[in-house]
Amino acid sequence: MTDVNLPVGEIISRGVNIREIDVKKLIEGFYEKEFSGYLITALEGFDGLEEGVLLFKAGSLNAAFYEYDLHGVTVFGDIAISHIFNSLAAPYIVADIVSLSDQQVDLITAFNEKSRLARKVAKNDIPRLMPKAYSADLAKSVLSQYVKKEESKKDIFKKFGLTSLGE
C-alpha cells in the first residue's frame, strides 16, 4: 500500500487464497482470539490491482484502508469497510495475515488518523457485511469522483465541430 506504511510484524500466513477458506470465520476468529495485527488483501479488481487492510487491536477492528493502485486513490476508515468486504467476494483474491503488538497498531492509527473507524464493527456485524458476490459498482463510484477521463484529440475536435480533423 503506497499511502500507508505497515510494519512487518510476525507473518502468520502469506498468500492465502481467500476462495479456499471460510473468510467470515477467519475474521470472526480475530475477535475471538483478541488478535492484534492486520489482514491485507490483494486482488485484480475493477480497473487494476486493489489492496485492502483491516487493522485489529486486541480483537477489535480499529481501522481500514482500501487502495485502487492504478489510480493512486485510497479510501479510509468507515468508507473502506464496504470496499474491503466487497473485495472478499472477488473470484481471485489473496491475503496475508500479520500479527503486531498493540503498540504497533497504535502507531499505525496515530500516523493514519483518517483510517480509524468512527463506527464500531462488532463480530456479529461480519455476516451482514459479507456480500454474496463482488461488485464493481463501489470502485466505479469512488473512481468517478477522483479520476477524470482524458479527452482524446478526436473528442476535442468533436467538441469544436471539427470531427474530420480528428481522424
N, CA and C atoms as an extended XYZ file, in Angstrom:
501
Properties=species:S:1:pos:R:3:atomname:S:1:resname:S:1:resid:I:1 pbc="F F F"
N         0.857       -1.176        0.000 N   MET     1
C         0.000        0.000        0.000 CA  MET     1
C         0.896        1.229        0.000 C   MET     1
N         0.657        2.108       -0.924 N   THR     2
C         1.551        3.252       -1.059 CA  THR     2
C         1.259        4.380       -0.077 C   THR     2
N         0.008        4.557        0.334 N   ASP     3
C        -0.337        5.668        1.223 CA  ASP     3
C        -0.097        5.368        2.695 C   ASP     3
N         0.038        4.101        3.047 N   VAL     4
C         0.122        3.718        4.445 CA  VAL     4
C         1.339        2.816        4.642 C   VAL     4
N         2.154        3.158        5.628 N   ASN     5
C         3.282        2.297        5.973 CA  ASN     5
C         2.834        1.318        7.042 C   ASN     5
N         2.978        0.039        6.744 N   LEU     6
C         2.608       -1.001        7.694 CA  LEU     6
C         3.863       -1.717        8.163 C   LEU     6
N         4.008       -1.914        9.479 N   PRO     7
C         5.166       -2.655        9.964 CA  PRO     7
C         5.076       -4.123        9.546 C   PRO     7
N         6.227       -4.764        9.444 N   VAL     8
C         6.264       -6.161        9.021 CA  VAL     8
C         5.616       -7.071       10.055 C   VAL     8
N         5.954       -6.945       11.303 N   GLY     9
C         5.367       -7.793       12.336 CA  GLY     9
C         5.694       -9.260       12.115 C   GLY     9
N         4.909      -10.117       12.745 N   GLU    10
C         5.088      -11.565       12.599 CA  GLU    10
C         4.085      -12.075       11.567 C   GLU    10
N         4.604      -12.619       10.476 N   ILE    11
C         3.725      -13.118        9.417 CA  ILE    11
C         3.114      -14.437        9.875 C   ILE    11
N         1.795      -14.445        9.976 N   ILE    12
C         1.052      -15.632       10.390 CA  ILE    12
C         0.771      -16.506        9.166 C   ILE    12
N         0.308      -15.893        8.096 N   SER    13
C         0.027      -16.589        6.831 CA  SER    13
C         0.325      -15.643        5.682 C   SER    13
N         0.838      -16.214        4.599 N   ARG    14
C         1.172      -15.409        3.417 CA  ARG    14
C         0.543      -16.064        2.188 C   ARG    14
N        -0.034      -15.235        1.333 N   GLY    15
C        -0.585      -15.722        0.070 CA  GLY    15
C        -1.776      -16.651        0.224 C   GLY    15
N        -2.606      -16.399        1.231 N   VAL    16
C        -3.784      -17.229        1.472 CA  VAL    16
C        -4.812      -16.963        0.363 C   VAL    16
N        -5.248      -18.027       -0.302 N   ASN    17
C        -6.302      -17.902       -1.304 CA  ASN    17
C        -7.636      -17.824       -0.548 C   ASN    17
N        -8.232      -16.659       -0.561 N   ILE    18
C        -9.458      -16.406        0.207 CA  ILE    18
C       -10.600      -17.320       -0.249 C   ILE    18
N       -10.598      -17.728       -1.502 N   ARG    19
C       -11.650      -18.615       -2.015 CA  ARG    19
C       -11.583      -20.000       -1.375 C   ARG    19
N       -10.437      -20.361       -0.821 N   GLU    20
C       -10.262      -21.705       -0.261 CA  GLU    20
C       -10.536      -21.781        1.239 C   GLU    20
N       -10.887      -20.673        1.860 N   ILE    21
C       -11.153      -20.682        3.296 CA  ILE    21
C       -12.506      -20.033        3.577 C   ILE    21
N       -12.974      -20.197        4.794 N   ASP    22
C       -14.195      -19.514        5.231 CA  ASP    22
C       -13.758      -18.176        5.824 C   ASP    22
N       -13.774      -17.128        4.998 N   VAL    23
C       -13.243      -15.827        5.413 CA  VAL    23
C       -14.061      -15.203        6.537 C   VAL    23
N       -15.350      -15.502        6.566 N   LYS    24
C       -16.192      -14.986        7.650 CA  LYS    24
C       -15.706      -15.547        8.988 C   LYS    24
N       -15.434      -16.851        9.027 N   LYS    25
C       -14.925      -17.476       10.251 CA  LYS    25
C       -13.539      -16.947       10.602 C   LYS    25
N       -12.720      -16.694        9.587 N   LEU    26
C       -11.387      -16.148        9.828 CA  LEU    26
C       -11.483      -14.813       10.554 C   LEU    26
N       -12.306      -13.918       10.036 N   ILE    27
C       -12.435      -12.579       10.625 CA  ILE    27
C       -13.095      -12.656       12.001 C   ILE    27
N       -14.103      -13.487       12.140 N   GLU    28
C       -14.720      -13.665       13.459 CA  GLU    28
C       -13.693      -14.206       14.458 C   GLU    28
N       -12.786      -15.053       13.991 N   GLY    29
C       -11.735      -15.597       14.843 CA  GLY    29
C       -10.791      -14.521       15.366 C   GLY    29
N       -10.591      -13.452       14.575 N   PHE    30
C        -9.754      -12.335       15.051 CA  PHE    30
C       -10.359      -11.710       16.301 C   PHE    30
N       -11.684      -11.628       16.338 N   TYR    31
C       -12.372      -11.094       17.514 CA  TYR    31
C       -12.209      -12.053       18.694 C   TYR    31
N       -12.481      -13.325       18.423 N   GLU    32
C       -12.458      -14.332       19.492 CA  GLU    32
C       -11.069      -14.501       20.109 C   GLU    32
N       -10.037      -14.435       19.282 N   LYS    33
C        -8.667      -14.655       19.770 CA  LYS    33
C        -7.981      -13.368       20.208 C   LYS    33
N        -8.748      -12.263       20.212 N   GLU    34
C        -8.210      -10.955       20.594 CA  GLU    34
C        -6.936      -10.630       19.809 C   GLU    34
N        -7.029      -10.827       18.497 N   PHE    35
C        -5.924      -10.631       17.567 CA  PHE    35
C        -5.551       -9.157       17.450 C   PHE    35
N        -4.252       -8.890       17.421 N   SER    36
C        -3.726       -7.563       17.094 CA  SER    36
C        -2.848       -7.732       15.862 C   SER    36
N        -3.176       -6.985       14.830 N   GLY    37
C        -2.442       -7.081       13.574 CA  GLY    37
C        -3.352       -6.711       12.428 C   GLY    37
N        -3.000       -7.201       11.242 N   TYR    38
C        -3.814       -6.841       10.094 CA  TYR    38
C        -3.967       -7.979        9.102 C   TYR    38
N        -5.063       -7.897        8.376 N   LEU    39
C        -5.343       -8.737        7.222 CA  LEU    39
C        -5.187       -7.815        6.029 C   LEU    39
N        -4.270       -8.140        5.133 N   ILE    40
C        -4.080       -7.329        3.929 CA  ILE    40
C        -4.447       -8.180        2.724 C   ILE    40
N        -5.286       -7.641        1.860 N   THR    41
C        -5.774       -8.379        0.700 CA  THR    41
C        -5.287       -7.720       -0.587 C   THR    41
N        -5.169       -8.522       -1.621 N   ALA    42
C        -4.818       -8.016       -2.951 CA  ALA    42
C        -5.632       -8.783       -3.981 C   ALA    42
N        -6.154       -8.045       -4.947 N   LEU    43
C        -6.949       -8.678       -5.996 CA  LEU    43
C        -6.851       -7.881       -7.280 C   LEU    43
N        -7.120       -8.555       -8.373 N   GLU    44
C        -7.278       -7.887       -9.658 CA  GLU    44
C        -8.740       -7.473       -9.687 C   GLU    44
N        -8.982       -6.192       -9.473 N   GLY    45
C       -10.351       -5.706       -9.314 CA  GLY    45
C       -10.912       -5.094      -10.566 C   GLY    45
N       -11.763       -4.109      -10.390 N   PHE    46
C       -12.476       -3.458      -11.474 CA  PHE    46
C       -11.523       -2.881      -12.518 C   PHE    46
N       -10.508       -2.157      -12.073 N   ASP    47
C        -9.590       -1.499      -13.009 CA  ASP    47
C        -8.175       -1.576      -12.456 C   ASP    47
N        -7.650       -2.782      -12.376 N   GLY    48
C        -6.288       -2.952      -11.895 CA  GLY    48
C        -6.235       -3.519      -10.496 C   GLY    48
N        -5.049       -3.454       -9.929 N   LEU    49
C        -4.804       -4.016       -8.601 CA  LEU    49
C        -5.511       -3.185       -7.532 C   LEU    49
N        -6.164       -3.890       -6.614 N   GLU    50
C        -6.810       -3.266       -5.465 CA  GLU    50
C        -6.259       -3.940       -4.223 C   GLU    50
N        -6.008       -3.153       -3.169 N   GLU    51
C        -5.500       -3.688       -1.913 CA  GLU    51
C        -6.320       -3.130       -0.755 C   GLU    51
N        -6.577       -3.991        0.225 N   GLY    52
C        -7.329       -3.564        1.393 CA  GLY    52
C        -6.664       -4.040        2.665 C   GLY    52
N        -6.881       -3.286        3.749 N   VAL    53
C        -6.329       -3.651        5.053 CA  VAL    53
C        -7.409       -3.491        6.111 C   VAL    53
N        -7.562       -4.542        6.925 N   LEU    54
C        -8.361       -4.485        8.142 CA  LEU    54
C        -7.371       -4.551        9.292 C   LEU    54
N        -7.379       -3.548       10.171 N   LEU    55
C        -6.433       -3.459       11.277 CA  LEU    55
C        -7.151       -3.715       12.595 C   LEU    55
N        -6.671       -4.723       13.313 N   PHE    56
C        -7.274       -5.129       14.588 CA  PHE    56
C        -6.346       -4.814       15.749 C   PHE    56
N        -6.961       -4.489       16.885 N   LYS    57
C        -6.203       -4.332       18.131 CA  LYS    57
C        -6.973       -5.057       19.227 C   LYS    57
N        -6.337       -6.050       19.818 N   ALA    58
C        -6.920       -6.828       20.921 CA  ALA    58
C        -8.332       -7.320       20.595 C   ALA    58
N        -8.506       -7.821       19.363 N   GLY    59
C        -9.789       -8.387       18.967 CA  GLY    59
C       -10.844       -7.388       18.577 C   GLY    59
N       -10.456       -6.153       18.350 N   SER    60
C       -11.398       -5.123       17.941 CA  SER    60
C       -10.927       -4.522       16.615 C   SER    60
N       -11.832       -4.409       15.664 N   LEU    61
C       -11.495       -3.812       14.372 CA  LEU    61
C       -11.374       -2.302       14.570 C   LEU    61
N       -10.165       -1.768       14.376 N   ASN    62
C        -9.890       -0.357       14.683 CA  ASN    62
C        -9.812        0.550       13.469 C   ASN    62
N        -9.278        0.029       12.346 N   ALA    63
C        -9.014        0.891       11.209 CA  ALA    63
C        -9.094        0.094        9.919 C   ALA    63
N        -9.237        0.818        8.806 N   ALA    64
C        -9.310        0.172        7.493 CA  ALA    64
C        -8.867        1.155        6.414 C   ALA    64
N        -8.259        0.613        5.359 N   PHE    65
C        -7.933        1.382        4.166 CA  PHE    65
C        -8.116        0.502        2.953 C   PHE    65
N        -8.421        1.122        1.837 N   TYR    66
C        -8.598        0.379        0.591 CA  TYR    66
C        -8.048        1.226       -0.540 C   TYR    66
N        -7.150        0.634       -1.325 N   GLU    67
C        -6.452        1.396       -2.357 CA  GLU    67
C        -6.708        0.834       -3.746 C   GLU    67
N        -6.978        1.743       -4.665 N   TYR    68
C        -7.068        1.433       -6.093 CA  TYR    68
C        -5.729        1.855       -6.684 C   TYR    68
N        -4.793        0.892       -6.773 N   ASP    69
C        -3.391        1.182       -7.080 CA  ASP    69
C        -3.180        1.933       -8.389 C   ASP    69
N        -3.834        1.511       -9.447 N   LEU    70
C        -3.625        2.116      -10.759 CA  LEU    70
C        -3.908        3.617      -10.747 C   LEU    70
N        -4.854        4.017       -9.927 N   HIS    71
C        -5.284        5.418       -9.890 CA  HIS    71
C        -4.722        6.186       -8.704 C   HIS    71
N        -4.042        5.491       -7.792 N   GLY    72
C        -3.499        6.163       -6.612 CA  GLY    72
C        -4.581        6.709       -5.697 C   GLY    72
N        -5.735        6.059       -5.692 N   VAL    73
C        -6.865        6.504       -4.878 CA  VAL    73
C        -7.009        5.553       -3.689 C   VAL    73
N        -7.056        6.124       -2.490 N   THR    74
C        -7.240        5.331       -1.273 CA  THR    74
C        -8.431        5.871       -0.499 C   THR    74
N        -9.286        4.956       -0.037 N   VAL    75
C       -10.387        5.337        0.847 CA  VAL    75
C       -10.055        4.808        2.231 C   VAL    75
N       -10.489        5.537        3.247 N   PHE    76
C       -10.086        5.252        4.621 CA  PHE    76
C       -11.280        5.072        5.539 C   PHE    76
N       -11.032        4.427        6.670 N   GLY    77
C       -11.999        4.346        7.753 CA  GLY    77
C       -13.276        3.622        7.386 C   GLY    77
N       -14.383        4.176        7.849 N   ASP    78
C       -15.686        3.546        7.655 CA  ASP    78
C       -16.007        3.315        6.180 C   ASP    78
N       -15.605        4.235        5.315 N   ILE    79
C       -15.862        4.088        3.875 CA  ILE    79
C       -15.136        2.864        3.328 C   ILE    79
N       -13.929        2.613        3.818 N   ALA    80
C       -13.131        1.492        3.316 CA  ALA    80
C       -13.733        0.138        3.671 C   ALA    80
N       -14.505        0.062        4.757 N   ILE    81
C       -15.059       -1.220        5.207 CA  ILE    81
C       -15.866       -1.895        4.095 C   ILE    81
N       -16.779       -1.173        3.466 N   SER    82
C       -17.607       -1.796        2.424 CA  SER    82
C       -16.752       -2.233        1.238 C   SER    82
N       -15.705       -1.477        0.920 N   HIS    83
C       -14.825       -1.847       -0.193 CA  HIS    83
C       -14.056       -3.131        0.123 C   HIS    83
N       -13.551       -3.234        1.340 N   ILE    84
C       -12.784       -4.423        1.721 CA  ILE    84
C       -13.673       -5.662        1.735 C   ILE    84
N       -14.833       -5.558        2.357 N   PHE    85
C       -15.703       -6.727        2.411 CA  PHE    85
C       -16.212       -7.095        1.020 C   PHE    85
N       -16.438       -6.113        0.169 N   ASN    86
C       -16.800       -6.401       -1.224 CA  ASN    86
C       -15.674       -7.188       -1.895 C   ASN    86
N       -14.434       -6.782       -1.663 N   SER    87
C       -13.294       -7.454       -2.296 CA  SER    87
C       -13.170       -8.905       -1.838 C   SER    87
N       -13.597       -9.192       -0.615 N   LEU    88
C       -13.506      -10.557       -0.097 CA  LEU    88
C       -14.383      -11.535       -0.871 C   LEU    88
N       -15.301      -11.021       -1.675 N   ALA    89
C       -16.166      -11.860       -2.502 CA  ALA    89
C       -15.649      -11.976       -3.937 C   ALA    89
N       -14.506      -11.367       -4.228 N   ALA    90
C       -13.937      -11.420       -5.582 CA  ALA    90
C       -13.496      -12.845       -5.916 C   ALA    90
N       -13.521      -13.188       -7.204 N   PRO    91
C       -13.148      -14.555       -7.593 CA  PRO    91
C       -11.677      -14.897       -7.327 C   PRO    91
N       -10.786      -13.942       -7.459 N   TYR    92
C        -9.353      -14.190       -7.256 CA  TYR    92
C        -8.808      -13.153       -6.291 C   TYR    92
N        -8.559      -13.594       -5.070 N   ILE    93
C        -8.059      -12.682       -4.041 CA  ILE    93
C        -7.131      -13.455       -3.110 C   ILE    93
N        -6.026      -12.831       -2.777 N   VAL    94
C        -5.085      -13.439       -1.833 CA  VAL    94
C        -4.909      -12.487       -0.657 C   VAL    94
N        -4.463      -13.059        0.464 N   ALA    95
C        -4.318      -12.250        1.668 CA  ALA    95
C        -3.107      -12.701        2.471 C   ALA    95
N        -2.594      -11.771        3.231 N   ASP    96
C        -1.575      -12.047        4.231 CA  ASP    96
C        -2.166      -11.670        5.582 C   ASP    96
N        -1.769      -12.410        6.597 N   ILE    97
C        -2.187      -12.119        7.969 CA  ILE    97
C        -0.914      -11.852        8.752 C   ILE    97
N        -0.861      -10.672        9.383 N   VAL    98
C         0.338      -10.251       10.100 CA  VAL    98
C        -0.037       -9.853       11.515 C   VAL    98
N         0.646      -10.451       12.478 N   SER    99
C         0.431      -10.152       13.890 CA  SER    99
C         1.329       -8.981       14.304 C   SER    99
N         0.778       -8.066       15.097 N   LEU   100
C         1.514       -6.904       15.597 CA  LEU   100
C         1.303       -6.781       17.100 C   LEU   100
N         2.146       -6.001       17.723 N   SER   101
C         1.906       -5.652       19.122 CA  SER   101
C         0.838       -4.555       19.156 C   SER   101
N         0.201       -4.385       20.293 N   ASP   102
C        -0.796       -3.322       20.438 CA  ASP   102
C        -0.157       -1.950       20.187 C   ASP   102
N         1.103       -1.777       20.589 N   GLN   103
C         1.801       -0.512       20.396 CA  GLN   103
C         2.013       -0.224       18.903 C   GLN   103
N         2.313       -1.269       18.118 N   GLN   104
C         2.470       -1.077       16.672 CA  GLN   104
C         1.146       -0.656       16.033 C   GLN   104
N         0.053       -1.260       16.479 N   VAL   105
C        -1.267       -0.887       15.970 CA  VAL   105
C        -1.556        0.570       16.318 C   VAL   105
N        -1.247        0.965       17.556 N   ASP   106
C        -1.454        2.356       17.977 CA  ASP   106
C        -0.655        3.323       17.112 C   ASP   106
N         0.570        2.953       16.758 N   LEU   107
C         1.398        3.816       15.902 CA  LEU   107
C         0.798        3.966       14.510 C   LEU   107
N         0.300        2.871       13.953 N   ILE   108
C        -0.312        2.945       12.623 CA  ILE   108
C        -1.492        3.911       12.644 C   ILE   108
N        -2.363        3.777       13.638 N   THR   109
C        -3.537        4.647       13.683 CA  THR   109
C        -3.167        6.078       14.059 C   THR   109
N        -2.087        6.262       14.822 N   ALA   110
C        -1.648        7.623       15.163 CA  ALA   110
C        -1.157        8.360       13.915 C   ALA   110
N        -0.450        7.643       13.033 N   PHE   111
C         0.080        8.275       11.823 CA  PHE   111
C        -0.913        8.273       10.668 C   PHE   111
N        -2.014        7.558       10.820 N   ASN   112
C        -3.039        7.464        9.772 CA  ASN   112
C        -4.418        7.645       10.404 C   ASN   112
N        -4.631        8.804       11.006 N   GLU   113
C        -5.858        9.034       11.773 CA  GLU   113
C        -7.132        8.826       10.958 C   GLU   113
N        -7.101        9.181        9.674 N   LYS   114
C        -8.322        9.049        8.886 CA  LYS   114
C        -8.693        7.585        8.622 C   LYS   114
N        -7.789        6.658        8.944 N   SER   115
C        -8.097        5.237        8.779 CA  SER   115
C        -8.918        4.680        9.942 C   SER   115
N        -8.962        5.400       11.054 N   ARG   116
C        -9.714        4.930       12.227 CA  ARG   116
C       -11.204        4.843       11.923 C   ARG   116
N       -11.819        3.839       12.511 N   LEU   117
C       -13.257        3.667       12.320 CA  LEU   117
C       -14.017        4.547       13.298 C   LEU   117
N       -14.980        5.292       12.802 N   ALA   118
C       -15.837        6.106       13.666 CA  ALA   118
C       -16.936        5.232       14.270 C   ALA   118
N       -17.395        4.255       13.483 N   ARG   119
C       -18.433        3.330       13.950 CA  ARG   119
C       -17.795        1.987       14.236 C   ARG   119
N       -18.082        1.472       15.390 N   LYS   120
C       -17.542        0.175       15.800 CA  LYS   120
C       -18.146       -0.937       14.935 C   LYS   120
N       -17.307       -1.861       14.504 N   VAL   121
C       -17.758       -3.038       13.766 CA  VAL   121
C       -17.622       -4.224       14.724 C   VAL   121
N       -18.746       -4.755       15.154 N   ALA   122
C       -18.753       -5.869       16.104 CA  ALA   122
C       -18.666       -7.200       15.355 C   ALA   122
N       -18.315       -8.228       16.077 N   LYS   123
C       -18.209       -9.564       15.491 CA  LYS   123
C       -19.520       -9.976       14.817 C   LYS   123
N       -20.652       -9.665       15.444 N   ASN   124
C       -21.938      -10.069       14.859 CA  ASN   124
C       -22.335       -9.234       13.637 C   ASN   124
N       -21.559       -8.177       13.307 N   ASP   125
C       -21.793       -7.401       12.084 CA  ASP   125
C       -21.179       -8.072       10.855 C   ASP   125
N       -20.228       -8.969       11.068 N   ILE   126
C       -19.462       -9.549        9.964 CA  ILE   126
C       -20.348      -10.260        8.927 C   ILE   126
N       -21.282      -11.129        9.325 N   PRO   127
C       -22.114      -11.787        8.298 CA  PRO   127
C       -22.890      -10.786        7.434 C   PRO   127
N       -23.343       -9.716        8.035 N   ARG   128
C       -24.100       -8.692        7.299 CA  ARG   128
C       -23.213       -7.950        6.301 C   ARG   128
N       -21.943       -7.813        6.611 N   LEU   129
C       -21.021       -7.083        5.739 CA  LEU   129
C       -20.533       -7.913        4.558 C   LEU   129
N       -20.667       -9.237        4.631 N   MET   130
C       -20.160      -10.134        3.587 CA  MET   130
C       -21.148      -10.215        2.428 C   MET   130
N       -20.784       -9.690        1.250 N   PRO   131
C       -21.693       -9.799        0.101 CA  PRO   131
C       -21.631      -11.199       -0.516 C   PRO   131
N       -22.640      -11.516       -1.300 N   LYS   132
C       -22.662      -12.817       -1.964 CA  LYS   132
C       -21.730      -12.842       -3.170 C   LYS   132
N       -21.514      -11.684       -3.797 N   ALA   133
C       -20.662      -11.613       -4.984 CA  ALA   133
C       -19.969      -10.252       -5.032 C   ALA   133
N       -18.794      -10.230       -5.662 N   TYR   134
C       -18.046       -8.988       -5.847 CA  TYR   134
C       -18.804       -8.086       -6.815 C   TYR   134
N       -18.826       -6.790       -6.516 N   SER   135
C       -19.475       -5.815       -7.391 CA  SER   135
C       -18.481       -4.709       -7.738 C   SER   135
N       -18.406       -4.382       -9.009 N   ALA   136
C       -17.534       -3.298       -9.461 CA  ALA   136
C       -18.151       -1.927       -9.196 C   ALA   136
N       -19.396       -1.882       -8.757 N   ASP   137
C       -20.088       -0.609       -8.563 CA  ASP   137
C       -19.398        0.301       -7.541 C   ASP   137
N       -18.869       -0.270       -6.451 N   LEU   138
C       -18.169        0.551       -5.452 CA  LEU   138
C       -16.954        1.221       -6.068 C   LEU   138
N       -16.180        0.452       -6.807 N   ALA   139
C       -14.991        1.004       -7.464 CA  ALA   139
C       -15.392        2.102       -8.442 C   ALA   139
N       -16.400        1.847       -9.241 N   LYS   140
C       -16.846        2.836      -10.230 CA  LYS   140
C       -17.273        4.128       -9.546 C   LYS   140
N       -18.013        4.013       -8.436 N   SER   141
C       -18.491        5.222       -7.765 CA  SER   141
C       -17.344        6.028       -7.167 C   SER   141
N       -16.379        5.362       -6.561 N   VAL   142
C       -15.250        6.074       -5.956 CA  VAL   142
C       -14.347        6.660       -7.037 C   VAL   142
N       -14.012        5.855       -8.024 N   LEU   143
C       -13.079        6.317       -9.050 CA  LEU   143
C       -13.678        7.440       -9.894 C   LEU   143
N       -14.990        7.441      -10.092 N   SER   144
C       -15.605        8.516      -10.871 CA  SER   144
C       -15.455        9.870      -10.169 C   SER   144
N       -15.288        9.865       -8.846 N   GLN   145
C       -15.106       11.105       -8.095 CA  GLN   145
C       -13.683       11.644       -8.214 C   GLN   145
N       -12.716       10.737       -8.419 N   TYR   146
C       -11.311       11.130       -8.380 CA  TYR   146
C       -10.621       11.135       -9.737 C   TYR   146
N       -11.072       10.304      -10.644 N   VAL   147
C       -10.359       10.122      -11.899 CA  VAL   147
C       -11.177       10.730      -13.026 C   VAL   147
N       -10.583       11.663      -13.705 N   LYS   148
C       -11.231       12.305      -14.848 CA  LYS   148
C       -10.733       11.637      -16.122 C   LYS   148
N       -11.655       11.334      -17.020 N   LYS   149
C       -11.293       10.707      -18.285 CA  LYS   149
C       -10.551       11.744      -19.130 C   LYS   149
N        -9.398       11.340      -19.638 N   GLU   150
C        -8.649       12.236      -20.507 CA  GLU   150
C        -9.296       12.246      -21.884 C   GLU   150
N        -9.442       13.447      -22.410 N   GLU   151
C       -10.046       13.566      -23.725 CA  GLU   151
C        -9.008       13.286      -24.804 C   GLU   151
N        -9.429       12.526      -25.797 N   SER   152
C        -8.552       12.254      -26.930 CA  SER   152
C        -8.614       13.441      -27.890 C   SER   152
N        -7.706       13.471      -28.848 N   LYS   153
C        -7.740       14.533      -29.864 CA  LYS   153
C        -9.075       14.516      -30.585 C   LYS   153
N        -9.556       13.310      -30.871 N   LYS   154
C       -10.829       13.180      -31.572 CA  LYS   154
C       -11.963       13.814      -30.769 C   LYS   154
N       -11.975       13.579      -29.439 N   ASP   155
C       -13.005       14.164      -28.571 CA  ASP   155
C       -12.938       15.690      -28.590 C   ASP   155
N       -11.726       16.223      -28.564 N   ILE   156
C       -11.545       17.683      -28.565 CA  ILE   156
C       -12.027       18.283      -29.877 C   ILE   156
N       -11.630       17.665      -30.988 N   PHE   157
C       -12.081       18.165      -32.298 CA  PHE   157
C       -13.600       18.074      -32.423 C   PHE   157
N       -14.172       17.005      -31.909 N   LYS   158
C       -15.622       16.812      -31.972 CA  LYS   158
C       -16.339       17.913      -31.196 C   LYS   158
N       -15.772       18.298      -30.042 N   LYS   159
C       -16.359       19.342      -29.205 CA  LYS   159
C       -16.469       20.664      -29.963 C   LYS   159
N       -15.498       20.916      -30.854 N   PHE   160
C       -15.482       22.174      -31.617 CA  PHE   160
C       -16.083       22.024      -33.012 C   PHE   160
N       -16.706       20.868      -33.269 N   GLY   161
C       -17.362       20.667      -34.559 CA  GLY   161
C       -16.376       20.411      -35.685 C   GLY   161
N       -15.194       19.948      -35.374 N   LEU   162
C       -14.178       19.691      -36.389 CA  LEU   162
C       -13.866       18.196      -36.453 C   LEU   162
N       -14.913       17.384      -36.562 N   THR   163
C       -14.724       15.932      -36.467 CA  THR   163
C       -13.813       15.372      -37.534 C   THR   163
N       -13.765       15.944      -38.697 N   SER   164
C       -12.913       15.385      -39.761 CA  SER   164
C       -11.430       15.567      -39.460 C   SER   164
N       -11.040       16.520      -38.607 N   LEU   165
C        -9.644       16.747      -38.294 CA  LEU   165
C        -9.099       15.714      -37.291 C   LEU   165
N        -9.951       15.108      -36.540 N   GLY   166
C        -9.504       14.170      -35.521 CA  GLY   166
C        -9.269       12.775      -36.040 C   GLY   166
N        -9.456       12.559      -37.314 N   GLU   167
C        -9.309       11.194      -37.854 CA  GLU   167
C        -7.992       10.983      -38.540 C   GLU   167
